[in-house]
């Protein structure tokens, strides 16, 4: 069944399917705004928290009627690969009917979805609608994670899950594929959801097993508007992301250590600002780029978007990973000499003090950050994005 629009002169209609994951939507936003400015009309599915995501007359927000599954609230330190898969399937079960009804009624020209967009890929395939995968972070192939996990000290590593969750996931996944009369030779595609155009909002340094990916994967990185030179201050910025900002014991240890230094500290945490020592301030949500532009050190959980922002603003990092994905990101930070990593089981006051002293004003790390920025144009990469989308549209028009 082919439901593509036959009138190429009309504005192309995009169905943008997303989940309530703050970092993914943040990374995607500049690219979506470019499409809107070029006259594309976009229907955007997400939870009500994202109702005001973008203000544009061609942008139509549609709230999920009954959503649960993948999202910021479901992520925690015990969130394993298998639980992630089950969460993806739960999102599919809750949203499939609503999205399918929309496709039948609105007849979008193509679909954009995230790396965990299993429901979007299934429906795009069913109705033969061209689709674009926009992946934040790295392309998440579980085999990469398992192989990484085999090569490290498991006592200190983040958990990848248990066998019971794995069996339950496999059973549910196979049942859904049968309902769609599909067979997947790659079970890991539940996480990857590969499309003919696969935009990765990250740079190749942070993609494990990069050589295994085909040419349909386009690494553009995150996109930024501007960069202000020579604006660094004696400032340490601490943020473990929007998910892991409630670990009070961890933040108490961080604050105790950072009190030893004369630097100003801005910290994003779920604590009372009145309880902070002198020279410490609470960060405001949505101001991370502003802080990174000024900071000389960023203590982070290792989320992909946080790392991309830190690299763009040439800010050295100490990564304290909270998930296996963060740990892989942190490992790449260390390998590329962008900073250091401390695993949770290794974290104590003396090690953190040593790492802060070592990394602060490090010329080697500063040079590595400068060299990284010379390799990529993370301001004008939106032009490349438009080119890839236009090429896809031309290919489909000729079919």
BAGU-810401 format. One record per residue (C-alpha): x, y, z; residue in three letters. Coordinates in nm, 2 decimals, always signed. Layout:
<rec px="X" py="Y" pz="Z" code="ALA"/>
...
***
This chain:
<rec px="+0.00" py="+0.00" pz="+0.00" code="UNK"/>
<rec px="+0.17" py="+0.33" pz="-0.11" code="UNK"/>
<rec px="+0.03" py="+0.64" pz="+0.06" code="UNK"/>
<rec px="+0.28" py="+0.90" pz="-0.07" code="UNK"/>
<rec px="+0.14" py="+1.23" pz="-0.19" code="UNK"/>
<rec px="+0.13" py="+1.26" pz="-0.57" code="UNK"/>
<rec px="+0.14" py="+1.64" pz="-0.59" code="UNK"/>
<rec px="+0.51" py="+1.74" pz="-0.56" code="UNK"/>
<rec px="+0.42" py="+2.11" pz="-0.59" code="UNK"/>
<rec px="+0.26" py="+2.11" pz="-0.25" code="UNK"/>
<rec px="+0.46" py="+2.16" pz="+0.06" code="UNK"/>
<rec px="+0.59" py="+1.82" pz="+0.18" code="UNK"/>
<rec px="+0.42" py="+1.68" pz="+0.49" code="UNK"/>
<rec px="+0.65" py="+1.53" pz="+0.75" code="UNK"/>
<rec px="+0.53" py="+1.31" pz="+1.03" code="UNK"/>
<rec px="+0.78" py="+1.35" pz="+1.32" code="UNK"/>
<rec px="+0.75" py="+1.08" pz="+1.58" code="UNK"/>
<rec px="+0.94" py="+1.14" pz="+1.90" code="UNK"/>
<rec px="+0.96" py="+1.03" pz="+2.27" code="UNK"/>
<rec px="+0.99" py="+1.24" pz="+2.59" code="UNK"/>
<rec px="+1.37" py="+1.22" pz="+2.59" code="UNK"/>
<rec px="+1.50" py="+1.57" pz="+2.65" code="UNK"/>
<rec px="+1.85" py="+1.53" pz="+2.50" code="UNK"/>
<rec px="+1.72" py="+1.37" pz="+2.18" code="UNK"/>
<rec px="+1.46" py="+1.64" pz="+2.12" code="UNK"/>
<rec px="+1.73" py="+1.91" pz="+2.20" code="UNK"/>
<rec px="+1.97" py="+1.76" pz="+1.94" code="UNK"/>
<rec px="+1.70" py="+1.73" pz="+1.68" code="UNK"/>
<rec px="+1.55" py="+2.08" pz="+1.72" code="UNK"/>
<rec px="+1.79" py="+2.29" pz="+1.50" code="UNK"/>
<rec px="+1.75" py="+2.05" pz="+1.21" code="UNK"/>
<rec px="+1.37" py="+2.05" pz="+1.23" code="UNK"/>
<rec px="+1.36" py="+2.42" pz="+1.24" code="UNK"/>
<rec px="+1.56" py="+2.43" pz="+0.91" code="UNK"/>
<rec px="+1.30" py="+2.21" pz="+0.75" code="UNK"/>
<rec px="+1.02" py="+2.44" pz="+0.87" code="UNK"/>
<rec px="+1.20" py="+2.75" pz="+0.74" code="UNK"/>
<rec px="+1.22" py="+2.57" pz="+0.40" code="UNK"/>
<rec px="+0.84" py="+2.54" pz="+0.39" code="UNK"/>
<rec px="+0.79" py="+2.18" pz="+0.51" code="UNK"/>
<rec px="+0.48" py="+2.11" pz="+0.72" code="UNK"/>
<rec px="+0.54" py="+1.89" pz="+1.02" code="UNK"/>
<rec px="+0.31" py="+1.70" pz="+1.25" code="UNK"/>
<rec px="+0.50" py="+1.62" pz="+1.57" code="UNK"/>
<rec px="+0.40" py="+1.34" pz="+1.81" code="UNK"/>
<rec px="+0.52" py="+1.36" pz="+2.17" code="UNK"/>
<rec px="+0.39" py="+1.39" pz="+2.52" code="UNK"/>
<rec px="+0.23" py="+1.71" pz="+2.65" code="UNK"/>
<rec px="+0.56" py="+1.82" pz="+2.81" code="UNK"/>
<rec px="+0.67" py="+1.91" pz="+2.45" code="UNK"/>
<rec px="+0.36" py="+2.10" pz="+2.34" code="UNK"/>
<rec px="+0.56" py="+2.42" pz="+2.31" code="UNK"/>
<rec px="+0.87" py="+2.25" pz="+2.16" code="UNK"/>
<rec px="+0.87" py="+2.47" pz="+1.85" code="UNK"/>
<rec px="+0.66" py="+2.78" pz="+1.76" code="UNK"/>
<rec px="+0.60" py="+2.79" pz="+1.39" code="UNK"/>
<rec px="+0.28" py="+2.81" pz="+1.18" code="UNK"/>
<rec px="+0.38" py="+2.49" pz="+0.99" code="UNK"/>
<rec px="+0.45" py="+2.29" pz="+1.31" code="UNK"/>
<rec px="+0.16" py="+2.10" pz="+1.45" code="UNK"/>
<rec px="+0.20" py="+1.93" pz="+1.79" code="UNK"/>
<rec px="+0.00" py="+1.62" pz="+1.86" code="UNK"/>
<rec px="+0.00" py="+1.48" pz="+2.21" code="UNK"/>
<rec px="+0.00" py="+1.11" pz="+2.27" code="UNK"/>
<rec px="-0.34" py="+1.00" pz="+2.40" code="UNK"/>
<rec px="-0.21" py="+0.72" pz="+2.62" code="UNK"/>
<rec px="+0.17" py="+0.71" pz="+2.65" code="UNK"/>
<rec px="+0.40" py="+0.50" pz="+2.86" code="UNK"/>
<rec px="+0.74" py="+0.34" pz="+2.80" code="UNK"/>
<rec px="+1.05" py="+0.50" pz="+2.68" code="UNK"/>
<rec px="+1.11" py="+0.84" pz="+2.84" code="UNK"/>
<rec px="+1.32" py="+1.04" pz="+3.08" code="UNK"/>
<rec px="+1.11" py="+0.92" pz="+3.38" code="UNK"/>
<rec px="+1.18" py="+0.55" pz="+3.30" code="UNK"/>
<rec px="+1.56" py="+0.58" pz="+3.29" code="UNK"/>
<rec px="+1.77" py="+0.51" pz="+3.60" code="UNK"/>
<rec px="+2.09" py="+0.34" pz="+3.70" code="UNK"/>
<rec px="+1.93" py="+0.00" pz="+3.68" code="UNK"/>
<rec px="+1.79" py="+0.05" pz="+3.33" code="UNK"/>
<rec px="+1.95" py="-0.23" pz="+3.13" code="UNK"/>
<rec px="+1.97" py="-0.32" pz="+2.76" code="UNK"/>
<rec px="+1.68" py="-0.57" pz="+2.79" code="UNK"/>
<rec px="+1.47" py="-0.33" pz="+3.00" code="UNK"/>
<rec px="+1.54" py="-0.06" pz="+2.73" code="UNK"/>
<rec px="+1.40" py="-0.31" pz="+2.47" code="UNK"/>
<rec px="+1.09" py="-0.38" pz="+2.67" code="UNK"/>
<rec px="+1.04" py="+0.00" pz="+2.72" code="UNK"/>
<rec px="+1.06" py="+0.04" pz="+2.34" code="UNK"/>
<rec px="+0.80" py="-0.22" pz="+2.29" code="UNK"/>
<rec px="+0.57" py="-0.07" pz="+2.55" code="UNK"/>
<rec px="+0.59" py="+0.26" pz="+2.37" code="UNK"/>
<rec px="+0.49" py="+0.08" pz="+2.05" code="UNK"/>
<rec px="+0.19" py="-0.08" pz="+2.22" code="UNK"/>
<rec px="+0.07" py="+0.25" pz="+2.36" code="UNK"/>
<rec px="+0.11" py="+0.46" pz="+2.04" code="UNK"/>
<rec px="+0.07" py="+0.23" pz="+1.74" code="UNK"/>
<rec px="-0.31" py="+0.28" pz="+1.69" code="UNK"/>
<rec px="-0.30" py="+0.66" pz="+1.72" code="UNK"/>
<rec px="-0.01" py="+0.70" pz="+1.49" code="UNK"/>
<rec px="-0.15" py="+0.46" pz="+1.23" code="UNK"/>
<rec px="-0.49" py="+0.64" pz="+1.23" code="UNK"/>
<rec px="-0.30" py="+0.97" pz="+1.17" code="UNK"/>
<rec px="-0.10" py="+0.82" pz="+0.88" code="UNK"/>
<rec px="-0.42" py="+0.69" pz="+0.71" code="UNK"/>
<rec px="-0.59" py="+1.03" pz="+0.75" code="UNK"/>
<rec px="-0.31" py="+1.27" pz="+0.68" code="UNK"/>
<rec px="-0.10" py="+1.08" pz="+0.42" code="UNK"/>
<rec px="+0.25" py="+1.21" pz="+0.51" code="UNK"/>
<rec px="+0.52" py="+1.23" pz="+0.24" code="UNK"/>
<rec px="+0.78" py="+1.09" pz="+0.48" code="UNK"/>
<rec px="+0.84" py="+1.01" pz="+0.84" code="UNK"/>
<rec px="+1.12" py="+1.11" pz="+1.08" code="UNK"/>
<rec px="+1.18" py="+0.91" pz="+1.39" code="UNK"/>
<rec px="+1.45" py="+0.85" pz="+1.66" code="UNK"/>
<rec px="+1.69" py="+0.55" pz="+1.69" code="UNK"/>
<rec px="+1.44" py="+0.37" pz="+1.92" code="UNK"/>
<rec px="+1.15" py="+0.45" pz="+1.69" code="UNK"/>
<rec px="+1.03" py="+0.09" pz="+1.64" code="UNK"/>
<rec px="+0.66" py="+0.18" pz="+1.59" code="UNK"/>
<rec px="+0.75" py="+0.45" pz="+1.33" code="UNK"/>
<rec px="+0.97" py="+0.21" pz="+1.13" code="UNK"/>
<rec px="+0.70" py="-0.06" pz="+1.13" code="UNK"/>
<rec px="+0.43" py="+0.18" pz="+1.01" code="UNK"/>
<rec px="+0.65" py="+0.34" pz="+0.75" code="UNK"/>
<rec px="+0.72" py="-0.01" pz="+0.61" code="UNK"/>
<rec px="+0.35" py="-0.11" pz="+0.62" code="UNK"/>
<rec px="+0.24" py="+0.20" pz="+0.43" code="UNK"/>
<rec px="+0.55" py="+0.23" pz="+0.21" code="UNK"/>
<rec px="+0.64" py="+0.58" pz="+0.34" code="UNK"/>
<rec px="+1.00" py="+0.69" pz="+0.31" code="UNK"/>
<rec px="+1.16" py="+0.74" pz="+0.65" code="UNK"/>
<rec px="+1.46" py="+0.91" pz="+0.81" code="UNK"/>
<rec px="+1.61" py="+0.80" pz="+1.13" code="UNK"/>
<rec px="+1.76" py="+1.08" pz="+1.34" code="UNK"/>
<rec px="+1.99" py="+0.93" pz="+1.60" code="UNK"/>
<rec px="+2.12" py="+1.11" pz="+1.89" code="UNK"/>
<rec px="+2.42" py="+0.96" pz="+2.06" code="UNK"/>
<rec px="+2.58" py="+0.66" pz="+1.89" code="UNK"/>
<rec px="+2.40" py="+0.40" pz="+1.68" code="UNK"/>
<rec px="+2.29" py="+0.17" pz="+1.95" code="UNK"/>
<rec px="+2.37" py="-0.19" pz="+1.85" code="UNK"/>
<rec px="+2.35" py="-0.42" pz="+2.16" code="UNK"/>
<rec px="+2.63" py="-0.63" pz="+2.02" code="UNK"/>
<rec px="+2.86" py="-0.33" pz="+2.06" code="UNK"/>
<rec px="+2.76" py="-0.30" pz="+2.42" code="UNK"/>
<rec px="+2.80" py="-0.67" pz="+2.50" code="UNK"/>
<rec px="+3.15" py="-0.67" pz="+2.33" code="UNK"/>
<rec px="+3.24" py="-0.36" pz="+2.53" code="UNK"/>
<rec px="+3.12" py="-0.52" pz="+2.85" code="UNK"/>
<rec px="+3.33" py="-0.83" pz="+2.79" code="UNK"/>
<rec px="+3.65" py="-0.63" pz="+2.77" code="UNK"/>
<rec px="+3.62" py="-0.44" pz="+3.10" code="UNK"/>
<rec px="+3.62" py="-0.50" pz="+3.47" code="UNK"/>
<rec px="+3.26" py="-0.61" pz="+3.53" code="UNK"/>
<rec px="+3.28" py="-0.53" pz="+3.91" code="UNK"/>
<rec px="+3.31" py="-0.16" pz="+3.82" code="UNK"/>
<rec px="+3.09" py="-0.15" pz="+3.51" code="UNK"/>
<rec px="+2.73" py="-0.06" pz="+3.48" code="UNK"/>
<rec px="+2.49" py="-0.36" pz="+3.45" code="UNK"/>
<rec px="+2.36" py="-0.47" pz="+3.10" code="UNK"/>
<rec px="+2.06" py="-0.67" pz="+3.23" code="UNK"/>
<rec px="+1.94" py="-1.02" pz="+3.32" code="UNK"/>
<rec px="+1.84" py="-1.33" pz="+3.12" code="UNK"/>
<rec px="+1.48" py="-1.31" pz="+3.22" code="UNK"/>
<rec px="+1.43" py="-0.97" pz="+3.07" code="UNK"/>
<rec px="+1.61" py="-1.09" pz="+2.76" code="UNK"/>
<rec px="+1.38" py="-1.38" pz="+2.71" code="UNK"/>
<rec px="+1.07" py="-1.18" pz="+2.77" code="UNK"/>
<rec px="+1.19" py="-0.92" pz="+2.52" code="UNK"/>
<rec px="+1.27" py="-1.18" pz="+2.25" code="UNK"/>
<rec px="+0.92" py="-1.33" pz="+2.28" code="UNK"/>
<rec px="+0.74" py="-1.00" pz="+2.25" code="UNK"/>
<rec px="+0.95" py="-0.88" pz="+1.96" code="UNK"/>
<rec px="+0.90" py="-1.20" pz="+1.76" code="UNK"/>
<rec px="+0.52" py="-1.18" pz="+1.82" code="UNK"/>
<rec px="+0.50" py="-0.82" pz="+1.69" code="UNK"/>
<rec px="+0.70" py="-0.90" pz="+1.38" code="UNK"/>
<rec px="+0.47" py="-1.19" pz="+1.29" code="UNK"/>
<rec px="+0.17" py="-0.96" pz="+1.32" code="UNK"/>
<rec px="+0.33" py="-0.74" pz="+1.06" code="UNK"/>
<rec px="+0.43" py="-1.04" pz="+0.85" code="UNK"/>
<rec px="+0.79" py="-0.93" pz="+0.89" code="UNK"/>
<rec px="+1.11" py="-1.13" pz="+0.96" code="UNK"/>
<rec px="+1.42" py="-0.95" pz="+1.09" code="UNK"/>
<rec px="+1.75" py="-1.12" pz="+1.04" code="UNK"/>
<rec px="+1.89" py="-0.86" pz="+1.28" code="UNK"/>
<rec px="+1.71" py="-0.86" pz="+1.62" code="UNK"/>
<rec px="+1.92" py="-0.57" pz="+1.72" code="UNK"/>
<rec px="+1.72" py="-0.35" pz="+1.47" code="UNK"/>
<rec px="+1.47" py="-0.30" pz="+1.75" code="UNK"/>
<rec px="+1.72" py="-0.06" pz="+1.89" code="UNK"/>
<rec px="+1.87" py="+0.07" pz="+1.57" code="UNK"/>
<rec px="+1.57" py="+0.09" pz="+1.33" code="UNK"/>
<rec px="+1.79" py="+0.15" pz="+1.03" code="UNK"/>
<rec px="+1.65" py="+0.35" pz="+0.74" code="UNK"/>
<rec px="+1.78" py="+0.44" pz="+0.39" code="UNK"/>
<rec px="+1.88" py="+0.78" pz="+0.53" code="UNK"/>
<rec px="+2.02" py="+0.75" pz="+0.88" code="UNK"/>
<rec px="+2.12" py="+1.09" pz="+1.03" code="UNK"/>
<rec px="+2.36" py="+1.06" pz="+1.33" code="UNK"/>
<rec px="+2.37" py="+1.37" pz="+1.54" code="UNK"/>
<rec px="+2.71" py="+1.28" pz="+1.67" code="UNK"/>
<rec px="+3.06" py="+1.27" pz="+1.53" code="UNK"/>
<rec px="+3.25" py="+0.95" pz="+1.42" code="UNK"/>
<rec px="+3.49" py="+0.96" pz="+1.72" code="UNK"/>
<rec px="+3.19" py="+0.85" pz="+1.94" code="UNK"/>
<rec px="+3.06" py="+0.57" pz="+1.73" code="UNK"/>
<rec px="+3.18" py="+0.22" pz="+1.84" code="UNK"/>
<rec px="+3.25" py="-0.02" pz="+1.55" code="UNK"/>
<rec px="+3.22" py="+0.26" pz="+1.30" code="UNK"/>
<rec px="+3.36" py="+0.06" pz="+1.01" code="UNK"/>
<rec px="+3.06" py="-0.18" pz="+1.02" code="UNK"/>
<rec px="+2.81" py="+0.10" pz="+0.92" code="UNK"/>
<rec px="+2.71" py="+0.15" pz="+0.56" code="UNK"/>
<rec px="+2.71" py="+0.48" pz="+0.36" code="UNK"/>
<rec px="+2.34" py="+0.55" pz="+0.45" code="UNK"/>
<rec px="+2.47" py="+0.66" pz="+0.79" code="UNK"/>
<rec px="+2.55" py="+1.03" pz="+0.78" code="UNK"/>
<rec px="+2.74" py="+1.17" pz="+1.08" code="UNK"/>
<rec px="+2.66" py="+1.54" pz="+1.11" code="UNK"/>
<rec px="+2.70" py="+1.60" pz="+1.49" code="UNK"/>
<rec px="+2.48" py="+1.83" pz="+1.68" code="UNK"/>
<rec px="+2.41" py="+2.17" pz="+1.52" code="UNK"/>
<rec px="+2.49" py="+2.50" pz="+1.69" code="UNK"/>
<rec px="+2.41" py="+2.87" pz="+1.61" code="UNK"/>
<rec px="+2.73" py="+3.04" pz="+1.72" code="UNK"/>
<rec px="+3.05" py="+3.02" pz="+1.92" code="UNK"/>
<rec px="+3.19" py="+3.30" pz="+2.14" code="UNK"/>
<rec px="+3.57" py="+3.30" pz="+2.16" code="UNK"/>
<rec px="+3.78" py="+3.39" pz="+2.46" code="UNK"/>
<rec px="+3.49" py="+3.37" pz="+2.71" code="UNK"/>
<rec px="+3.63" py="+3.12" pz="+2.97" code="UNK"/>
<rec px="+3.61" py="+3.19" pz="+3.34" code="UNK"/>
<rec px="+3.74" py="+3.02" pz="+3.65" code="UNK"/>
<rec px="+3.42" py="+2.82" pz="+3.66" code="UNK"/>
<rec px="+3.34" py="+2.45" pz="+3.71" code="UNK"/>
<rec px="+3.00" py="+2.33" pz="+3.58" code="UNK"/>
<rec px="+2.85" py="+2.01" pz="+3.72" code="UNK"/>
<rec px="+2.55" py="+1.83" pz="+3.56" code="UNK"/>
<rec px="+2.45" py="+1.47" pz="+3.56" code="UNK"/>
<rec px="+2.17" py="+1.54" pz="+3.32" code="UNK"/>
<rec px="+1.79" py="+1.56" pz="+3.36" code="UNK"/>
<rec px="+1.76" py="+1.20" pz="+3.47" code="UNK"/>
<rec px="+2.03" py="+1.15" pz="+3.73" code="UNK"/>
<rec px="+2.01" py="+1.48" pz="+3.91" code="UNK"/>
<rec px="+1.85" py="+1.34" pz="+4.23" code="UNK"/>
<rec px="+2.14" py="+1.14" pz="+4.37" code="UNK"/>
<rec px="+2.19" py="+1.35" pz="+4.68" code="UNK"/>
<rec px="+2.47" py="+1.15" pz="+4.82" code="UNK"/>
<rec px="+2.67" py="+1.18" pz="+4.50" code="UNK"/>
<rec px="+2.62" py="+1.55" pz="+4.49" code="UNK"/>
<rec px="+2.72" py="+1.59" pz="+4.85" code="UNK"/>
<rec px="+3.05" py="+1.42" pz="+4.77" code="UNK"/>
<rec px="+3.10" py="+1.64" pz="+4.47" code="UNK"/>
<rec px="+3.03" py="+1.96" pz="+4.66" code="UNK"/>
<rec px="+3.26" py="+1.85" pz="+4.94" code="UNK"/>
<rec px="+3.54" py="+1.80" pz="+4.70" code="UNK"/>
<rec px="+3.49" py="+2.11" pz="+4.49" code="UNK"/>
<rec px="+3.49" py="+2.33" pz="+4.80" code="UNK"/>
<rec px="+3.86" py="+2.27" pz="+4.81" code="UNK"/>
<rec px="+3.91" py="+2.48" pz="+4.50" code="UNK"/>
<rec px="+3.88" py="+2.85" pz="+4.46" code="UNK"/>
<rec px="+3.67" py="+2.82" pz="+4.14" code="UNK"/>
<rec px="+3.31" py="+2.92" pz="+4.11" code="UNK"/>
<rec px="+3.08" py="+2.62" pz="+4.08" code="UNK"/>
<rec px="+2.74" py="+2.60" pz="+3.90" code="UNK"/>
<rec px="+2.56" py="+2.27" pz="+3.97" code="UNK"/>
<rec px="+2.25" py="+2.12" pz="+3.83" code="UNK"/>
<rec px="+2.09" py="+1.91" pz="+4.10" code="UNK"/>
<rec px="+1.76" py="+1.86" pz="+4.28" code="UNK"/>
<rec px="+1.88" py="+2.04" pz="+4.60" code="UNK"/>
<rec px="+1.81" py="+2.36" pz="+4.78" code="UNK"/>
<rec px="+2.04" py="+2.65" pz="+4.67" code="UNK"/>
<rec px="+2.04" py="+2.78" pz="+5.03" code="UNK"/>
<rec px="+2.22" py="+2.46" pz="+5.13" code="UNK"/>
<rec px="+2.51" py="+2.52" pz="+4.89" code="UNK"/>
<rec px="+2.85" py="+2.66" pz="+5.01" code="UNK"/>
<rec px="+2.96" py="+3.01" pz="+4.92" code="UNK"/>
<rec px="+3.06" py="+3.04" pz="+4.56" code="UNK"/>
<rec px="+2.82" py="+2.77" pz="+4.45" code="UNK"/>
<rec px="+2.50" py="+2.83" pz="+4.25" code="UNK"/>
<rec px="+2.22" py="+2.61" pz="+4.11" code="UNK"/>
<rec px="+2.20" py="+2.58" pz="+3.74" code="UNK"/>
<rec px="+1.89" py="+2.66" pz="+3.55" code="UNK"/>
<rec px="+1.74" py="+2.41" pz="+3.30" code="UNK"/>
<rec px="+1.81" py="+2.50" pz="+2.94" code="UNK"/>
<rec px="+2.12" py="+2.71" pz="+3.02" code="UNK"/>
<rec px="+2.38" py="+2.44" pz="+2.97" code="UNK"/>
<rec px="+2.53" py="+2.59" pz="+2.66" code="UNK"/>
<rec px="+2.57" py="+2.93" pz="+2.83" code="UNK"/>
<rec px="+2.75" py="+2.76" pz="+3.12" code="UNK"/>
<rec px="+2.98" py="+2.55" pz="+2.90" code="UNK"/>
<rec px="+3.08" py="+2.85" pz="+2.70" code="UNK"/>
<rec px="+3.23" py="+3.00" pz="+3.02" code="UNK"/>
<rec px="+3.34" py="+2.69" pz="+3.22" code="UNK"/>
<rec px="+3.69" py="+2.55" pz="+3.23" code="UNK"/>
<rec px="+3.57" py="+2.21" pz="+3.35" code="UNK"/>
<rec px="+3.25" py="+2.01" pz="+3.30" code="UNK"/>
<rec px="+3.17" py="+1.73" pz="+3.54" code="UNK"/>
<rec px="+2.91" py="+1.52" pz="+3.35" code="UNK"/>
<rec px="+2.73" py="+1.19" pz="+3.34" code="UNK"/>
<rec px="+2.85" py="+1.14" pz="+2.98" code="UNK"/>
<rec px="+2.52" py="+1.18" pz="+2.79" code="UNK"/>
<rec px="+2.59" py="+1.22" pz="+2.42" code="UNK"/>
<rec px="+2.44" py="+1.57" pz="+2.39" code="UNK"/>
<rec px="+2.62" py="+1.70" pz="+2.69" code="UNK"/>
<rec px="+2.95" py="+1.57" pz="+2.55" code="UNK"/>
<rec px="+2.88" py="+1.72" pz="+2.21" code="UNK"/>
<rec px="+2.81" py="+2.06" pz="+2.37" code="UNK"/>
<rec px="+3.12" py="+2.04" pz="+2.58" code="UNK"/>
<rec px="+3.33" py="+1.96" pz="+2.28" code="UNK"/>
<rec px="+3.19" py="+2.25" pz="+2.08" code="UNK"/>
<rec px="+3.26" py="+2.49" pz="+2.36" code="UNK"/>
<rec px="+3.61" py="+2.34" pz="+2.41" code="UNK"/>
<rec px="+3.54" py="+2.25" pz="+2.77" code="UNK"/>
<rec px="+3.74" py="+1.96" pz="+2.93" code="UNK"/>
<rec px="+3.53" py="+1.69" pz="+3.09" code="UNK"/>
<rec px="+3.53" py="+1.45" pz="+3.39" code="UNK"/>
<rec px="+3.28" py="+1.18" pz="+3.31" code="UNK"/>
<rec px="+3.10" py="+1.00" pz="+3.59" code="UNK"/>
<rec px="+2.88" py="+0.75" pz="+3.39" code="UNK"/>
<rec px="+2.54" py="+0.64" pz="+3.51" code="UNK"/>
<rec px="+2.46" py="+0.38" pz="+3.23" code="UNK"/>
<rec px="+2.66" py="+0.15" pz="+3.00" code="UNK"/>
<rec px="+2.60" py="+0.40" pz="+2.71" code="UNK"/>
<rec px="+2.75" py="+0.68" pz="+2.92" code="UNK"/>
<rec px="+3.05" py="+0.46" pz="+3.01" code="UNK"/>
<rec px="+3.11" py="+0.39" pz="+2.64" code="UNK"/>
<rec px="+3.09" py="+0.77" pz="+2.57" code="UNK"/>
<rec px="+3.33" py="+0.83" pz="+2.86" code="UNK"/>
<rec px="+3.57" py="+0.58" pz="+2.73" code="UNK"/>
<rec px="+3.58" py="+0.76" pz="+2.40" code="UNK"/>
<rec px="+3.63" py="+1.09" pz="+2.59" code="UNK"/>
<rec px="+3.95" py="+0.95" pz="+2.75" code="UNK"/>
<rec px="+4.08" py="+0.78" pz="+2.43" code="UNK"/>
<rec px="+4.05" py="+1.11" pz="+2.24" code="UNK"/>
<rec px="+4.21" py="+1.31" pz="+2.53" code="UNK"/>
<rec px="+3.91" py="+1.53" pz="+2.58" code="UNK"/>
<rec px="+3.90" py="+1.45" pz="+2.95" code="UNK"/>
<rec px="+3.89" py="+1.18" pz="+3.22" code="UNK"/>
<rec px="+3.64" py="+0.92" pz="+3.35" code="UNK"/>
<rec px="+3.56" py="+0.80" pz="+3.70" code="UNK"/>
<rec px="+3.33" py="+0.50" pz="+3.74" code="UNK"/>
<rec px="+3.09" py="+0.52" pz="+4.03" code="UNK"/>
<rec px="+3.25" py="+0.24" pz="+4.22" code="UNK"/>
<rec px="+3.58" py="+0.41" pz="+4.20" code="UNK"/>
<rec px="+3.46" py="+0.76" pz="+4.29" code="UNK"/>
<rec px="+3.59" py="+0.90" pz="+4.62" code="UNK"/>
<rec px="+3.71" py="+1.24" pz="+4.74" code="UNK"/>
<rec px="+4.08" py="+1.18" pz="+4.67" code="UNK"/>
<rec px="+4.04" py="+1.06" pz="+4.32" code="UNK"/>
<rec px="+3.81" py="+1.34" pz="+4.22" code="UNK"/>
<rec px="+4.04" py="+1.60" pz="+4.37" code="UNK"/>
<rec px="+4.33" py="+1.45" pz="+4.18" code="UNK"/>
<rec px="+4.14" py="+1.45" pz="+3.85" code="UNK"/>
<rec px="+4.01" py="+1.80" pz="+3.89" code="UNK"/>
<rec px="+4.37" py="+1.92" pz="+3.96" code="UNK"/>
<rec px="+4.50" py="+1.72" pz="+3.66" code="UNK"/>
<rec px="+4.25" py="+1.84" pz="+3.41" code="UNK"/>
<rec px="+4.21" py="+2.20" pz="+3.50" code="UNK"/>
<rec px="+4.40" py="+2.42" pz="+3.24" code="UNK"/>
<rec px="+4.55" py="+2.11" pz="+3.08" code="UNK"/>
<rec px="+4.73" py="+2.22" pz="+2.76" code="UNK"/>
<rec px="+4.71" py="+1.87" pz="+2.61" code="UNK"/>
<rec px="+4.33" py="+1.85" pz="+2.65" code="UNK"/>
<rec px="+4.29" py="+2.21" pz="+2.53" code="UNK"/>
<rec px="+4.49" py="+2.13" pz="+2.22" code="UNK"/>
<rec px="+4.28" py="+1.81" pz="+2.16" code="UNK"/>
<rec px="+3.96" py="+2.01" pz="+2.19" code="UNK"/>
<rec px="+4.09" py="+2.28" pz="+1.95" code="UNK"/>
<rec px="+4.19" py="+2.01" pz="+1.69" code="UNK"/>
<rec px="+3.85" py="+1.84" pz="+1.72" code="UNK"/>
<rec px="+3.67" py="+2.17" pz="+1.64" code="UNK"/>
<rec px="+3.89" py="+2.23" pz="+1.34" code="UNK"/>
<rec px="+3.77" py="+1.90" pz="+1.19" code="UNK"/>
<rec px="+3.40" py="+1.98" pz="+1.20" code="UNK"/>
<rec px="+3.17" py="+2.26" pz="+1.10" code="UNK"/>
<rec px="+2.90" py="+2.22" pz="+1.36" code="UNK"/>
<rec px="+2.73" py="+2.55" pz="+1.27" code="UNK"/>
<rec px="+2.68" py="+2.50" pz="+0.89" code="UNK"/>
<rec px="+2.60" py="+2.13" pz="+0.91" code="UNK"/>
<rec px="+2.23" py="+2.20" pz="+0.87" code="UNK"/>
<rec px="+2.31" py="+2.27" pz="+0.50" code="UNK"/>
<rec px="+2.43" py="+1.91" pz="+0.46" code="UNK"/>
<rec px="+2.12" py="+1.79" pz="+0.64" code="UNK"/>
<rec px="+1.90" py="+1.97" pz="+0.39" code="UNK"/>
<rec px="+2.10" py="+1.82" pz="+0.10" code="UNK"/>
<rec px="+2.05" py="+1.47" pz="+0.23" code="UNK"/>
<rec px="+1.68" py="+1.52" pz="+0.28" code="UNK"/>
<rec px="+1.64" py="+1.68" pz="-0.07" code="UNK"/>
<rec px="+1.83" py="+1.39" pz="-0.23" code="UNK"/>
<rec px="+1.59" py="+1.14" pz="-0.05" code="UNK"/>
<rec px="+1.29" py="+1.33" pz="-0.18" code="UNK"/>
<rec px="+1.43" py="+1.33" pz="-0.54" code="UNK"/>
<rec px="+1.49" py="+0.96" pz="-0.52" code="UNK"/>
<rec px="+1.14" py="+0.89" pz="-0.41" code="UNK"/>
<rec px="+0.99" py="+1.12" pz="-0.67" code="UNK"/>
<rec px="+1.17" py="+0.93" pz="-0.95" code="UNK"/>
<rec px="+1.03" py="+0.59" pz="-0.83" code="UNK"/>
***
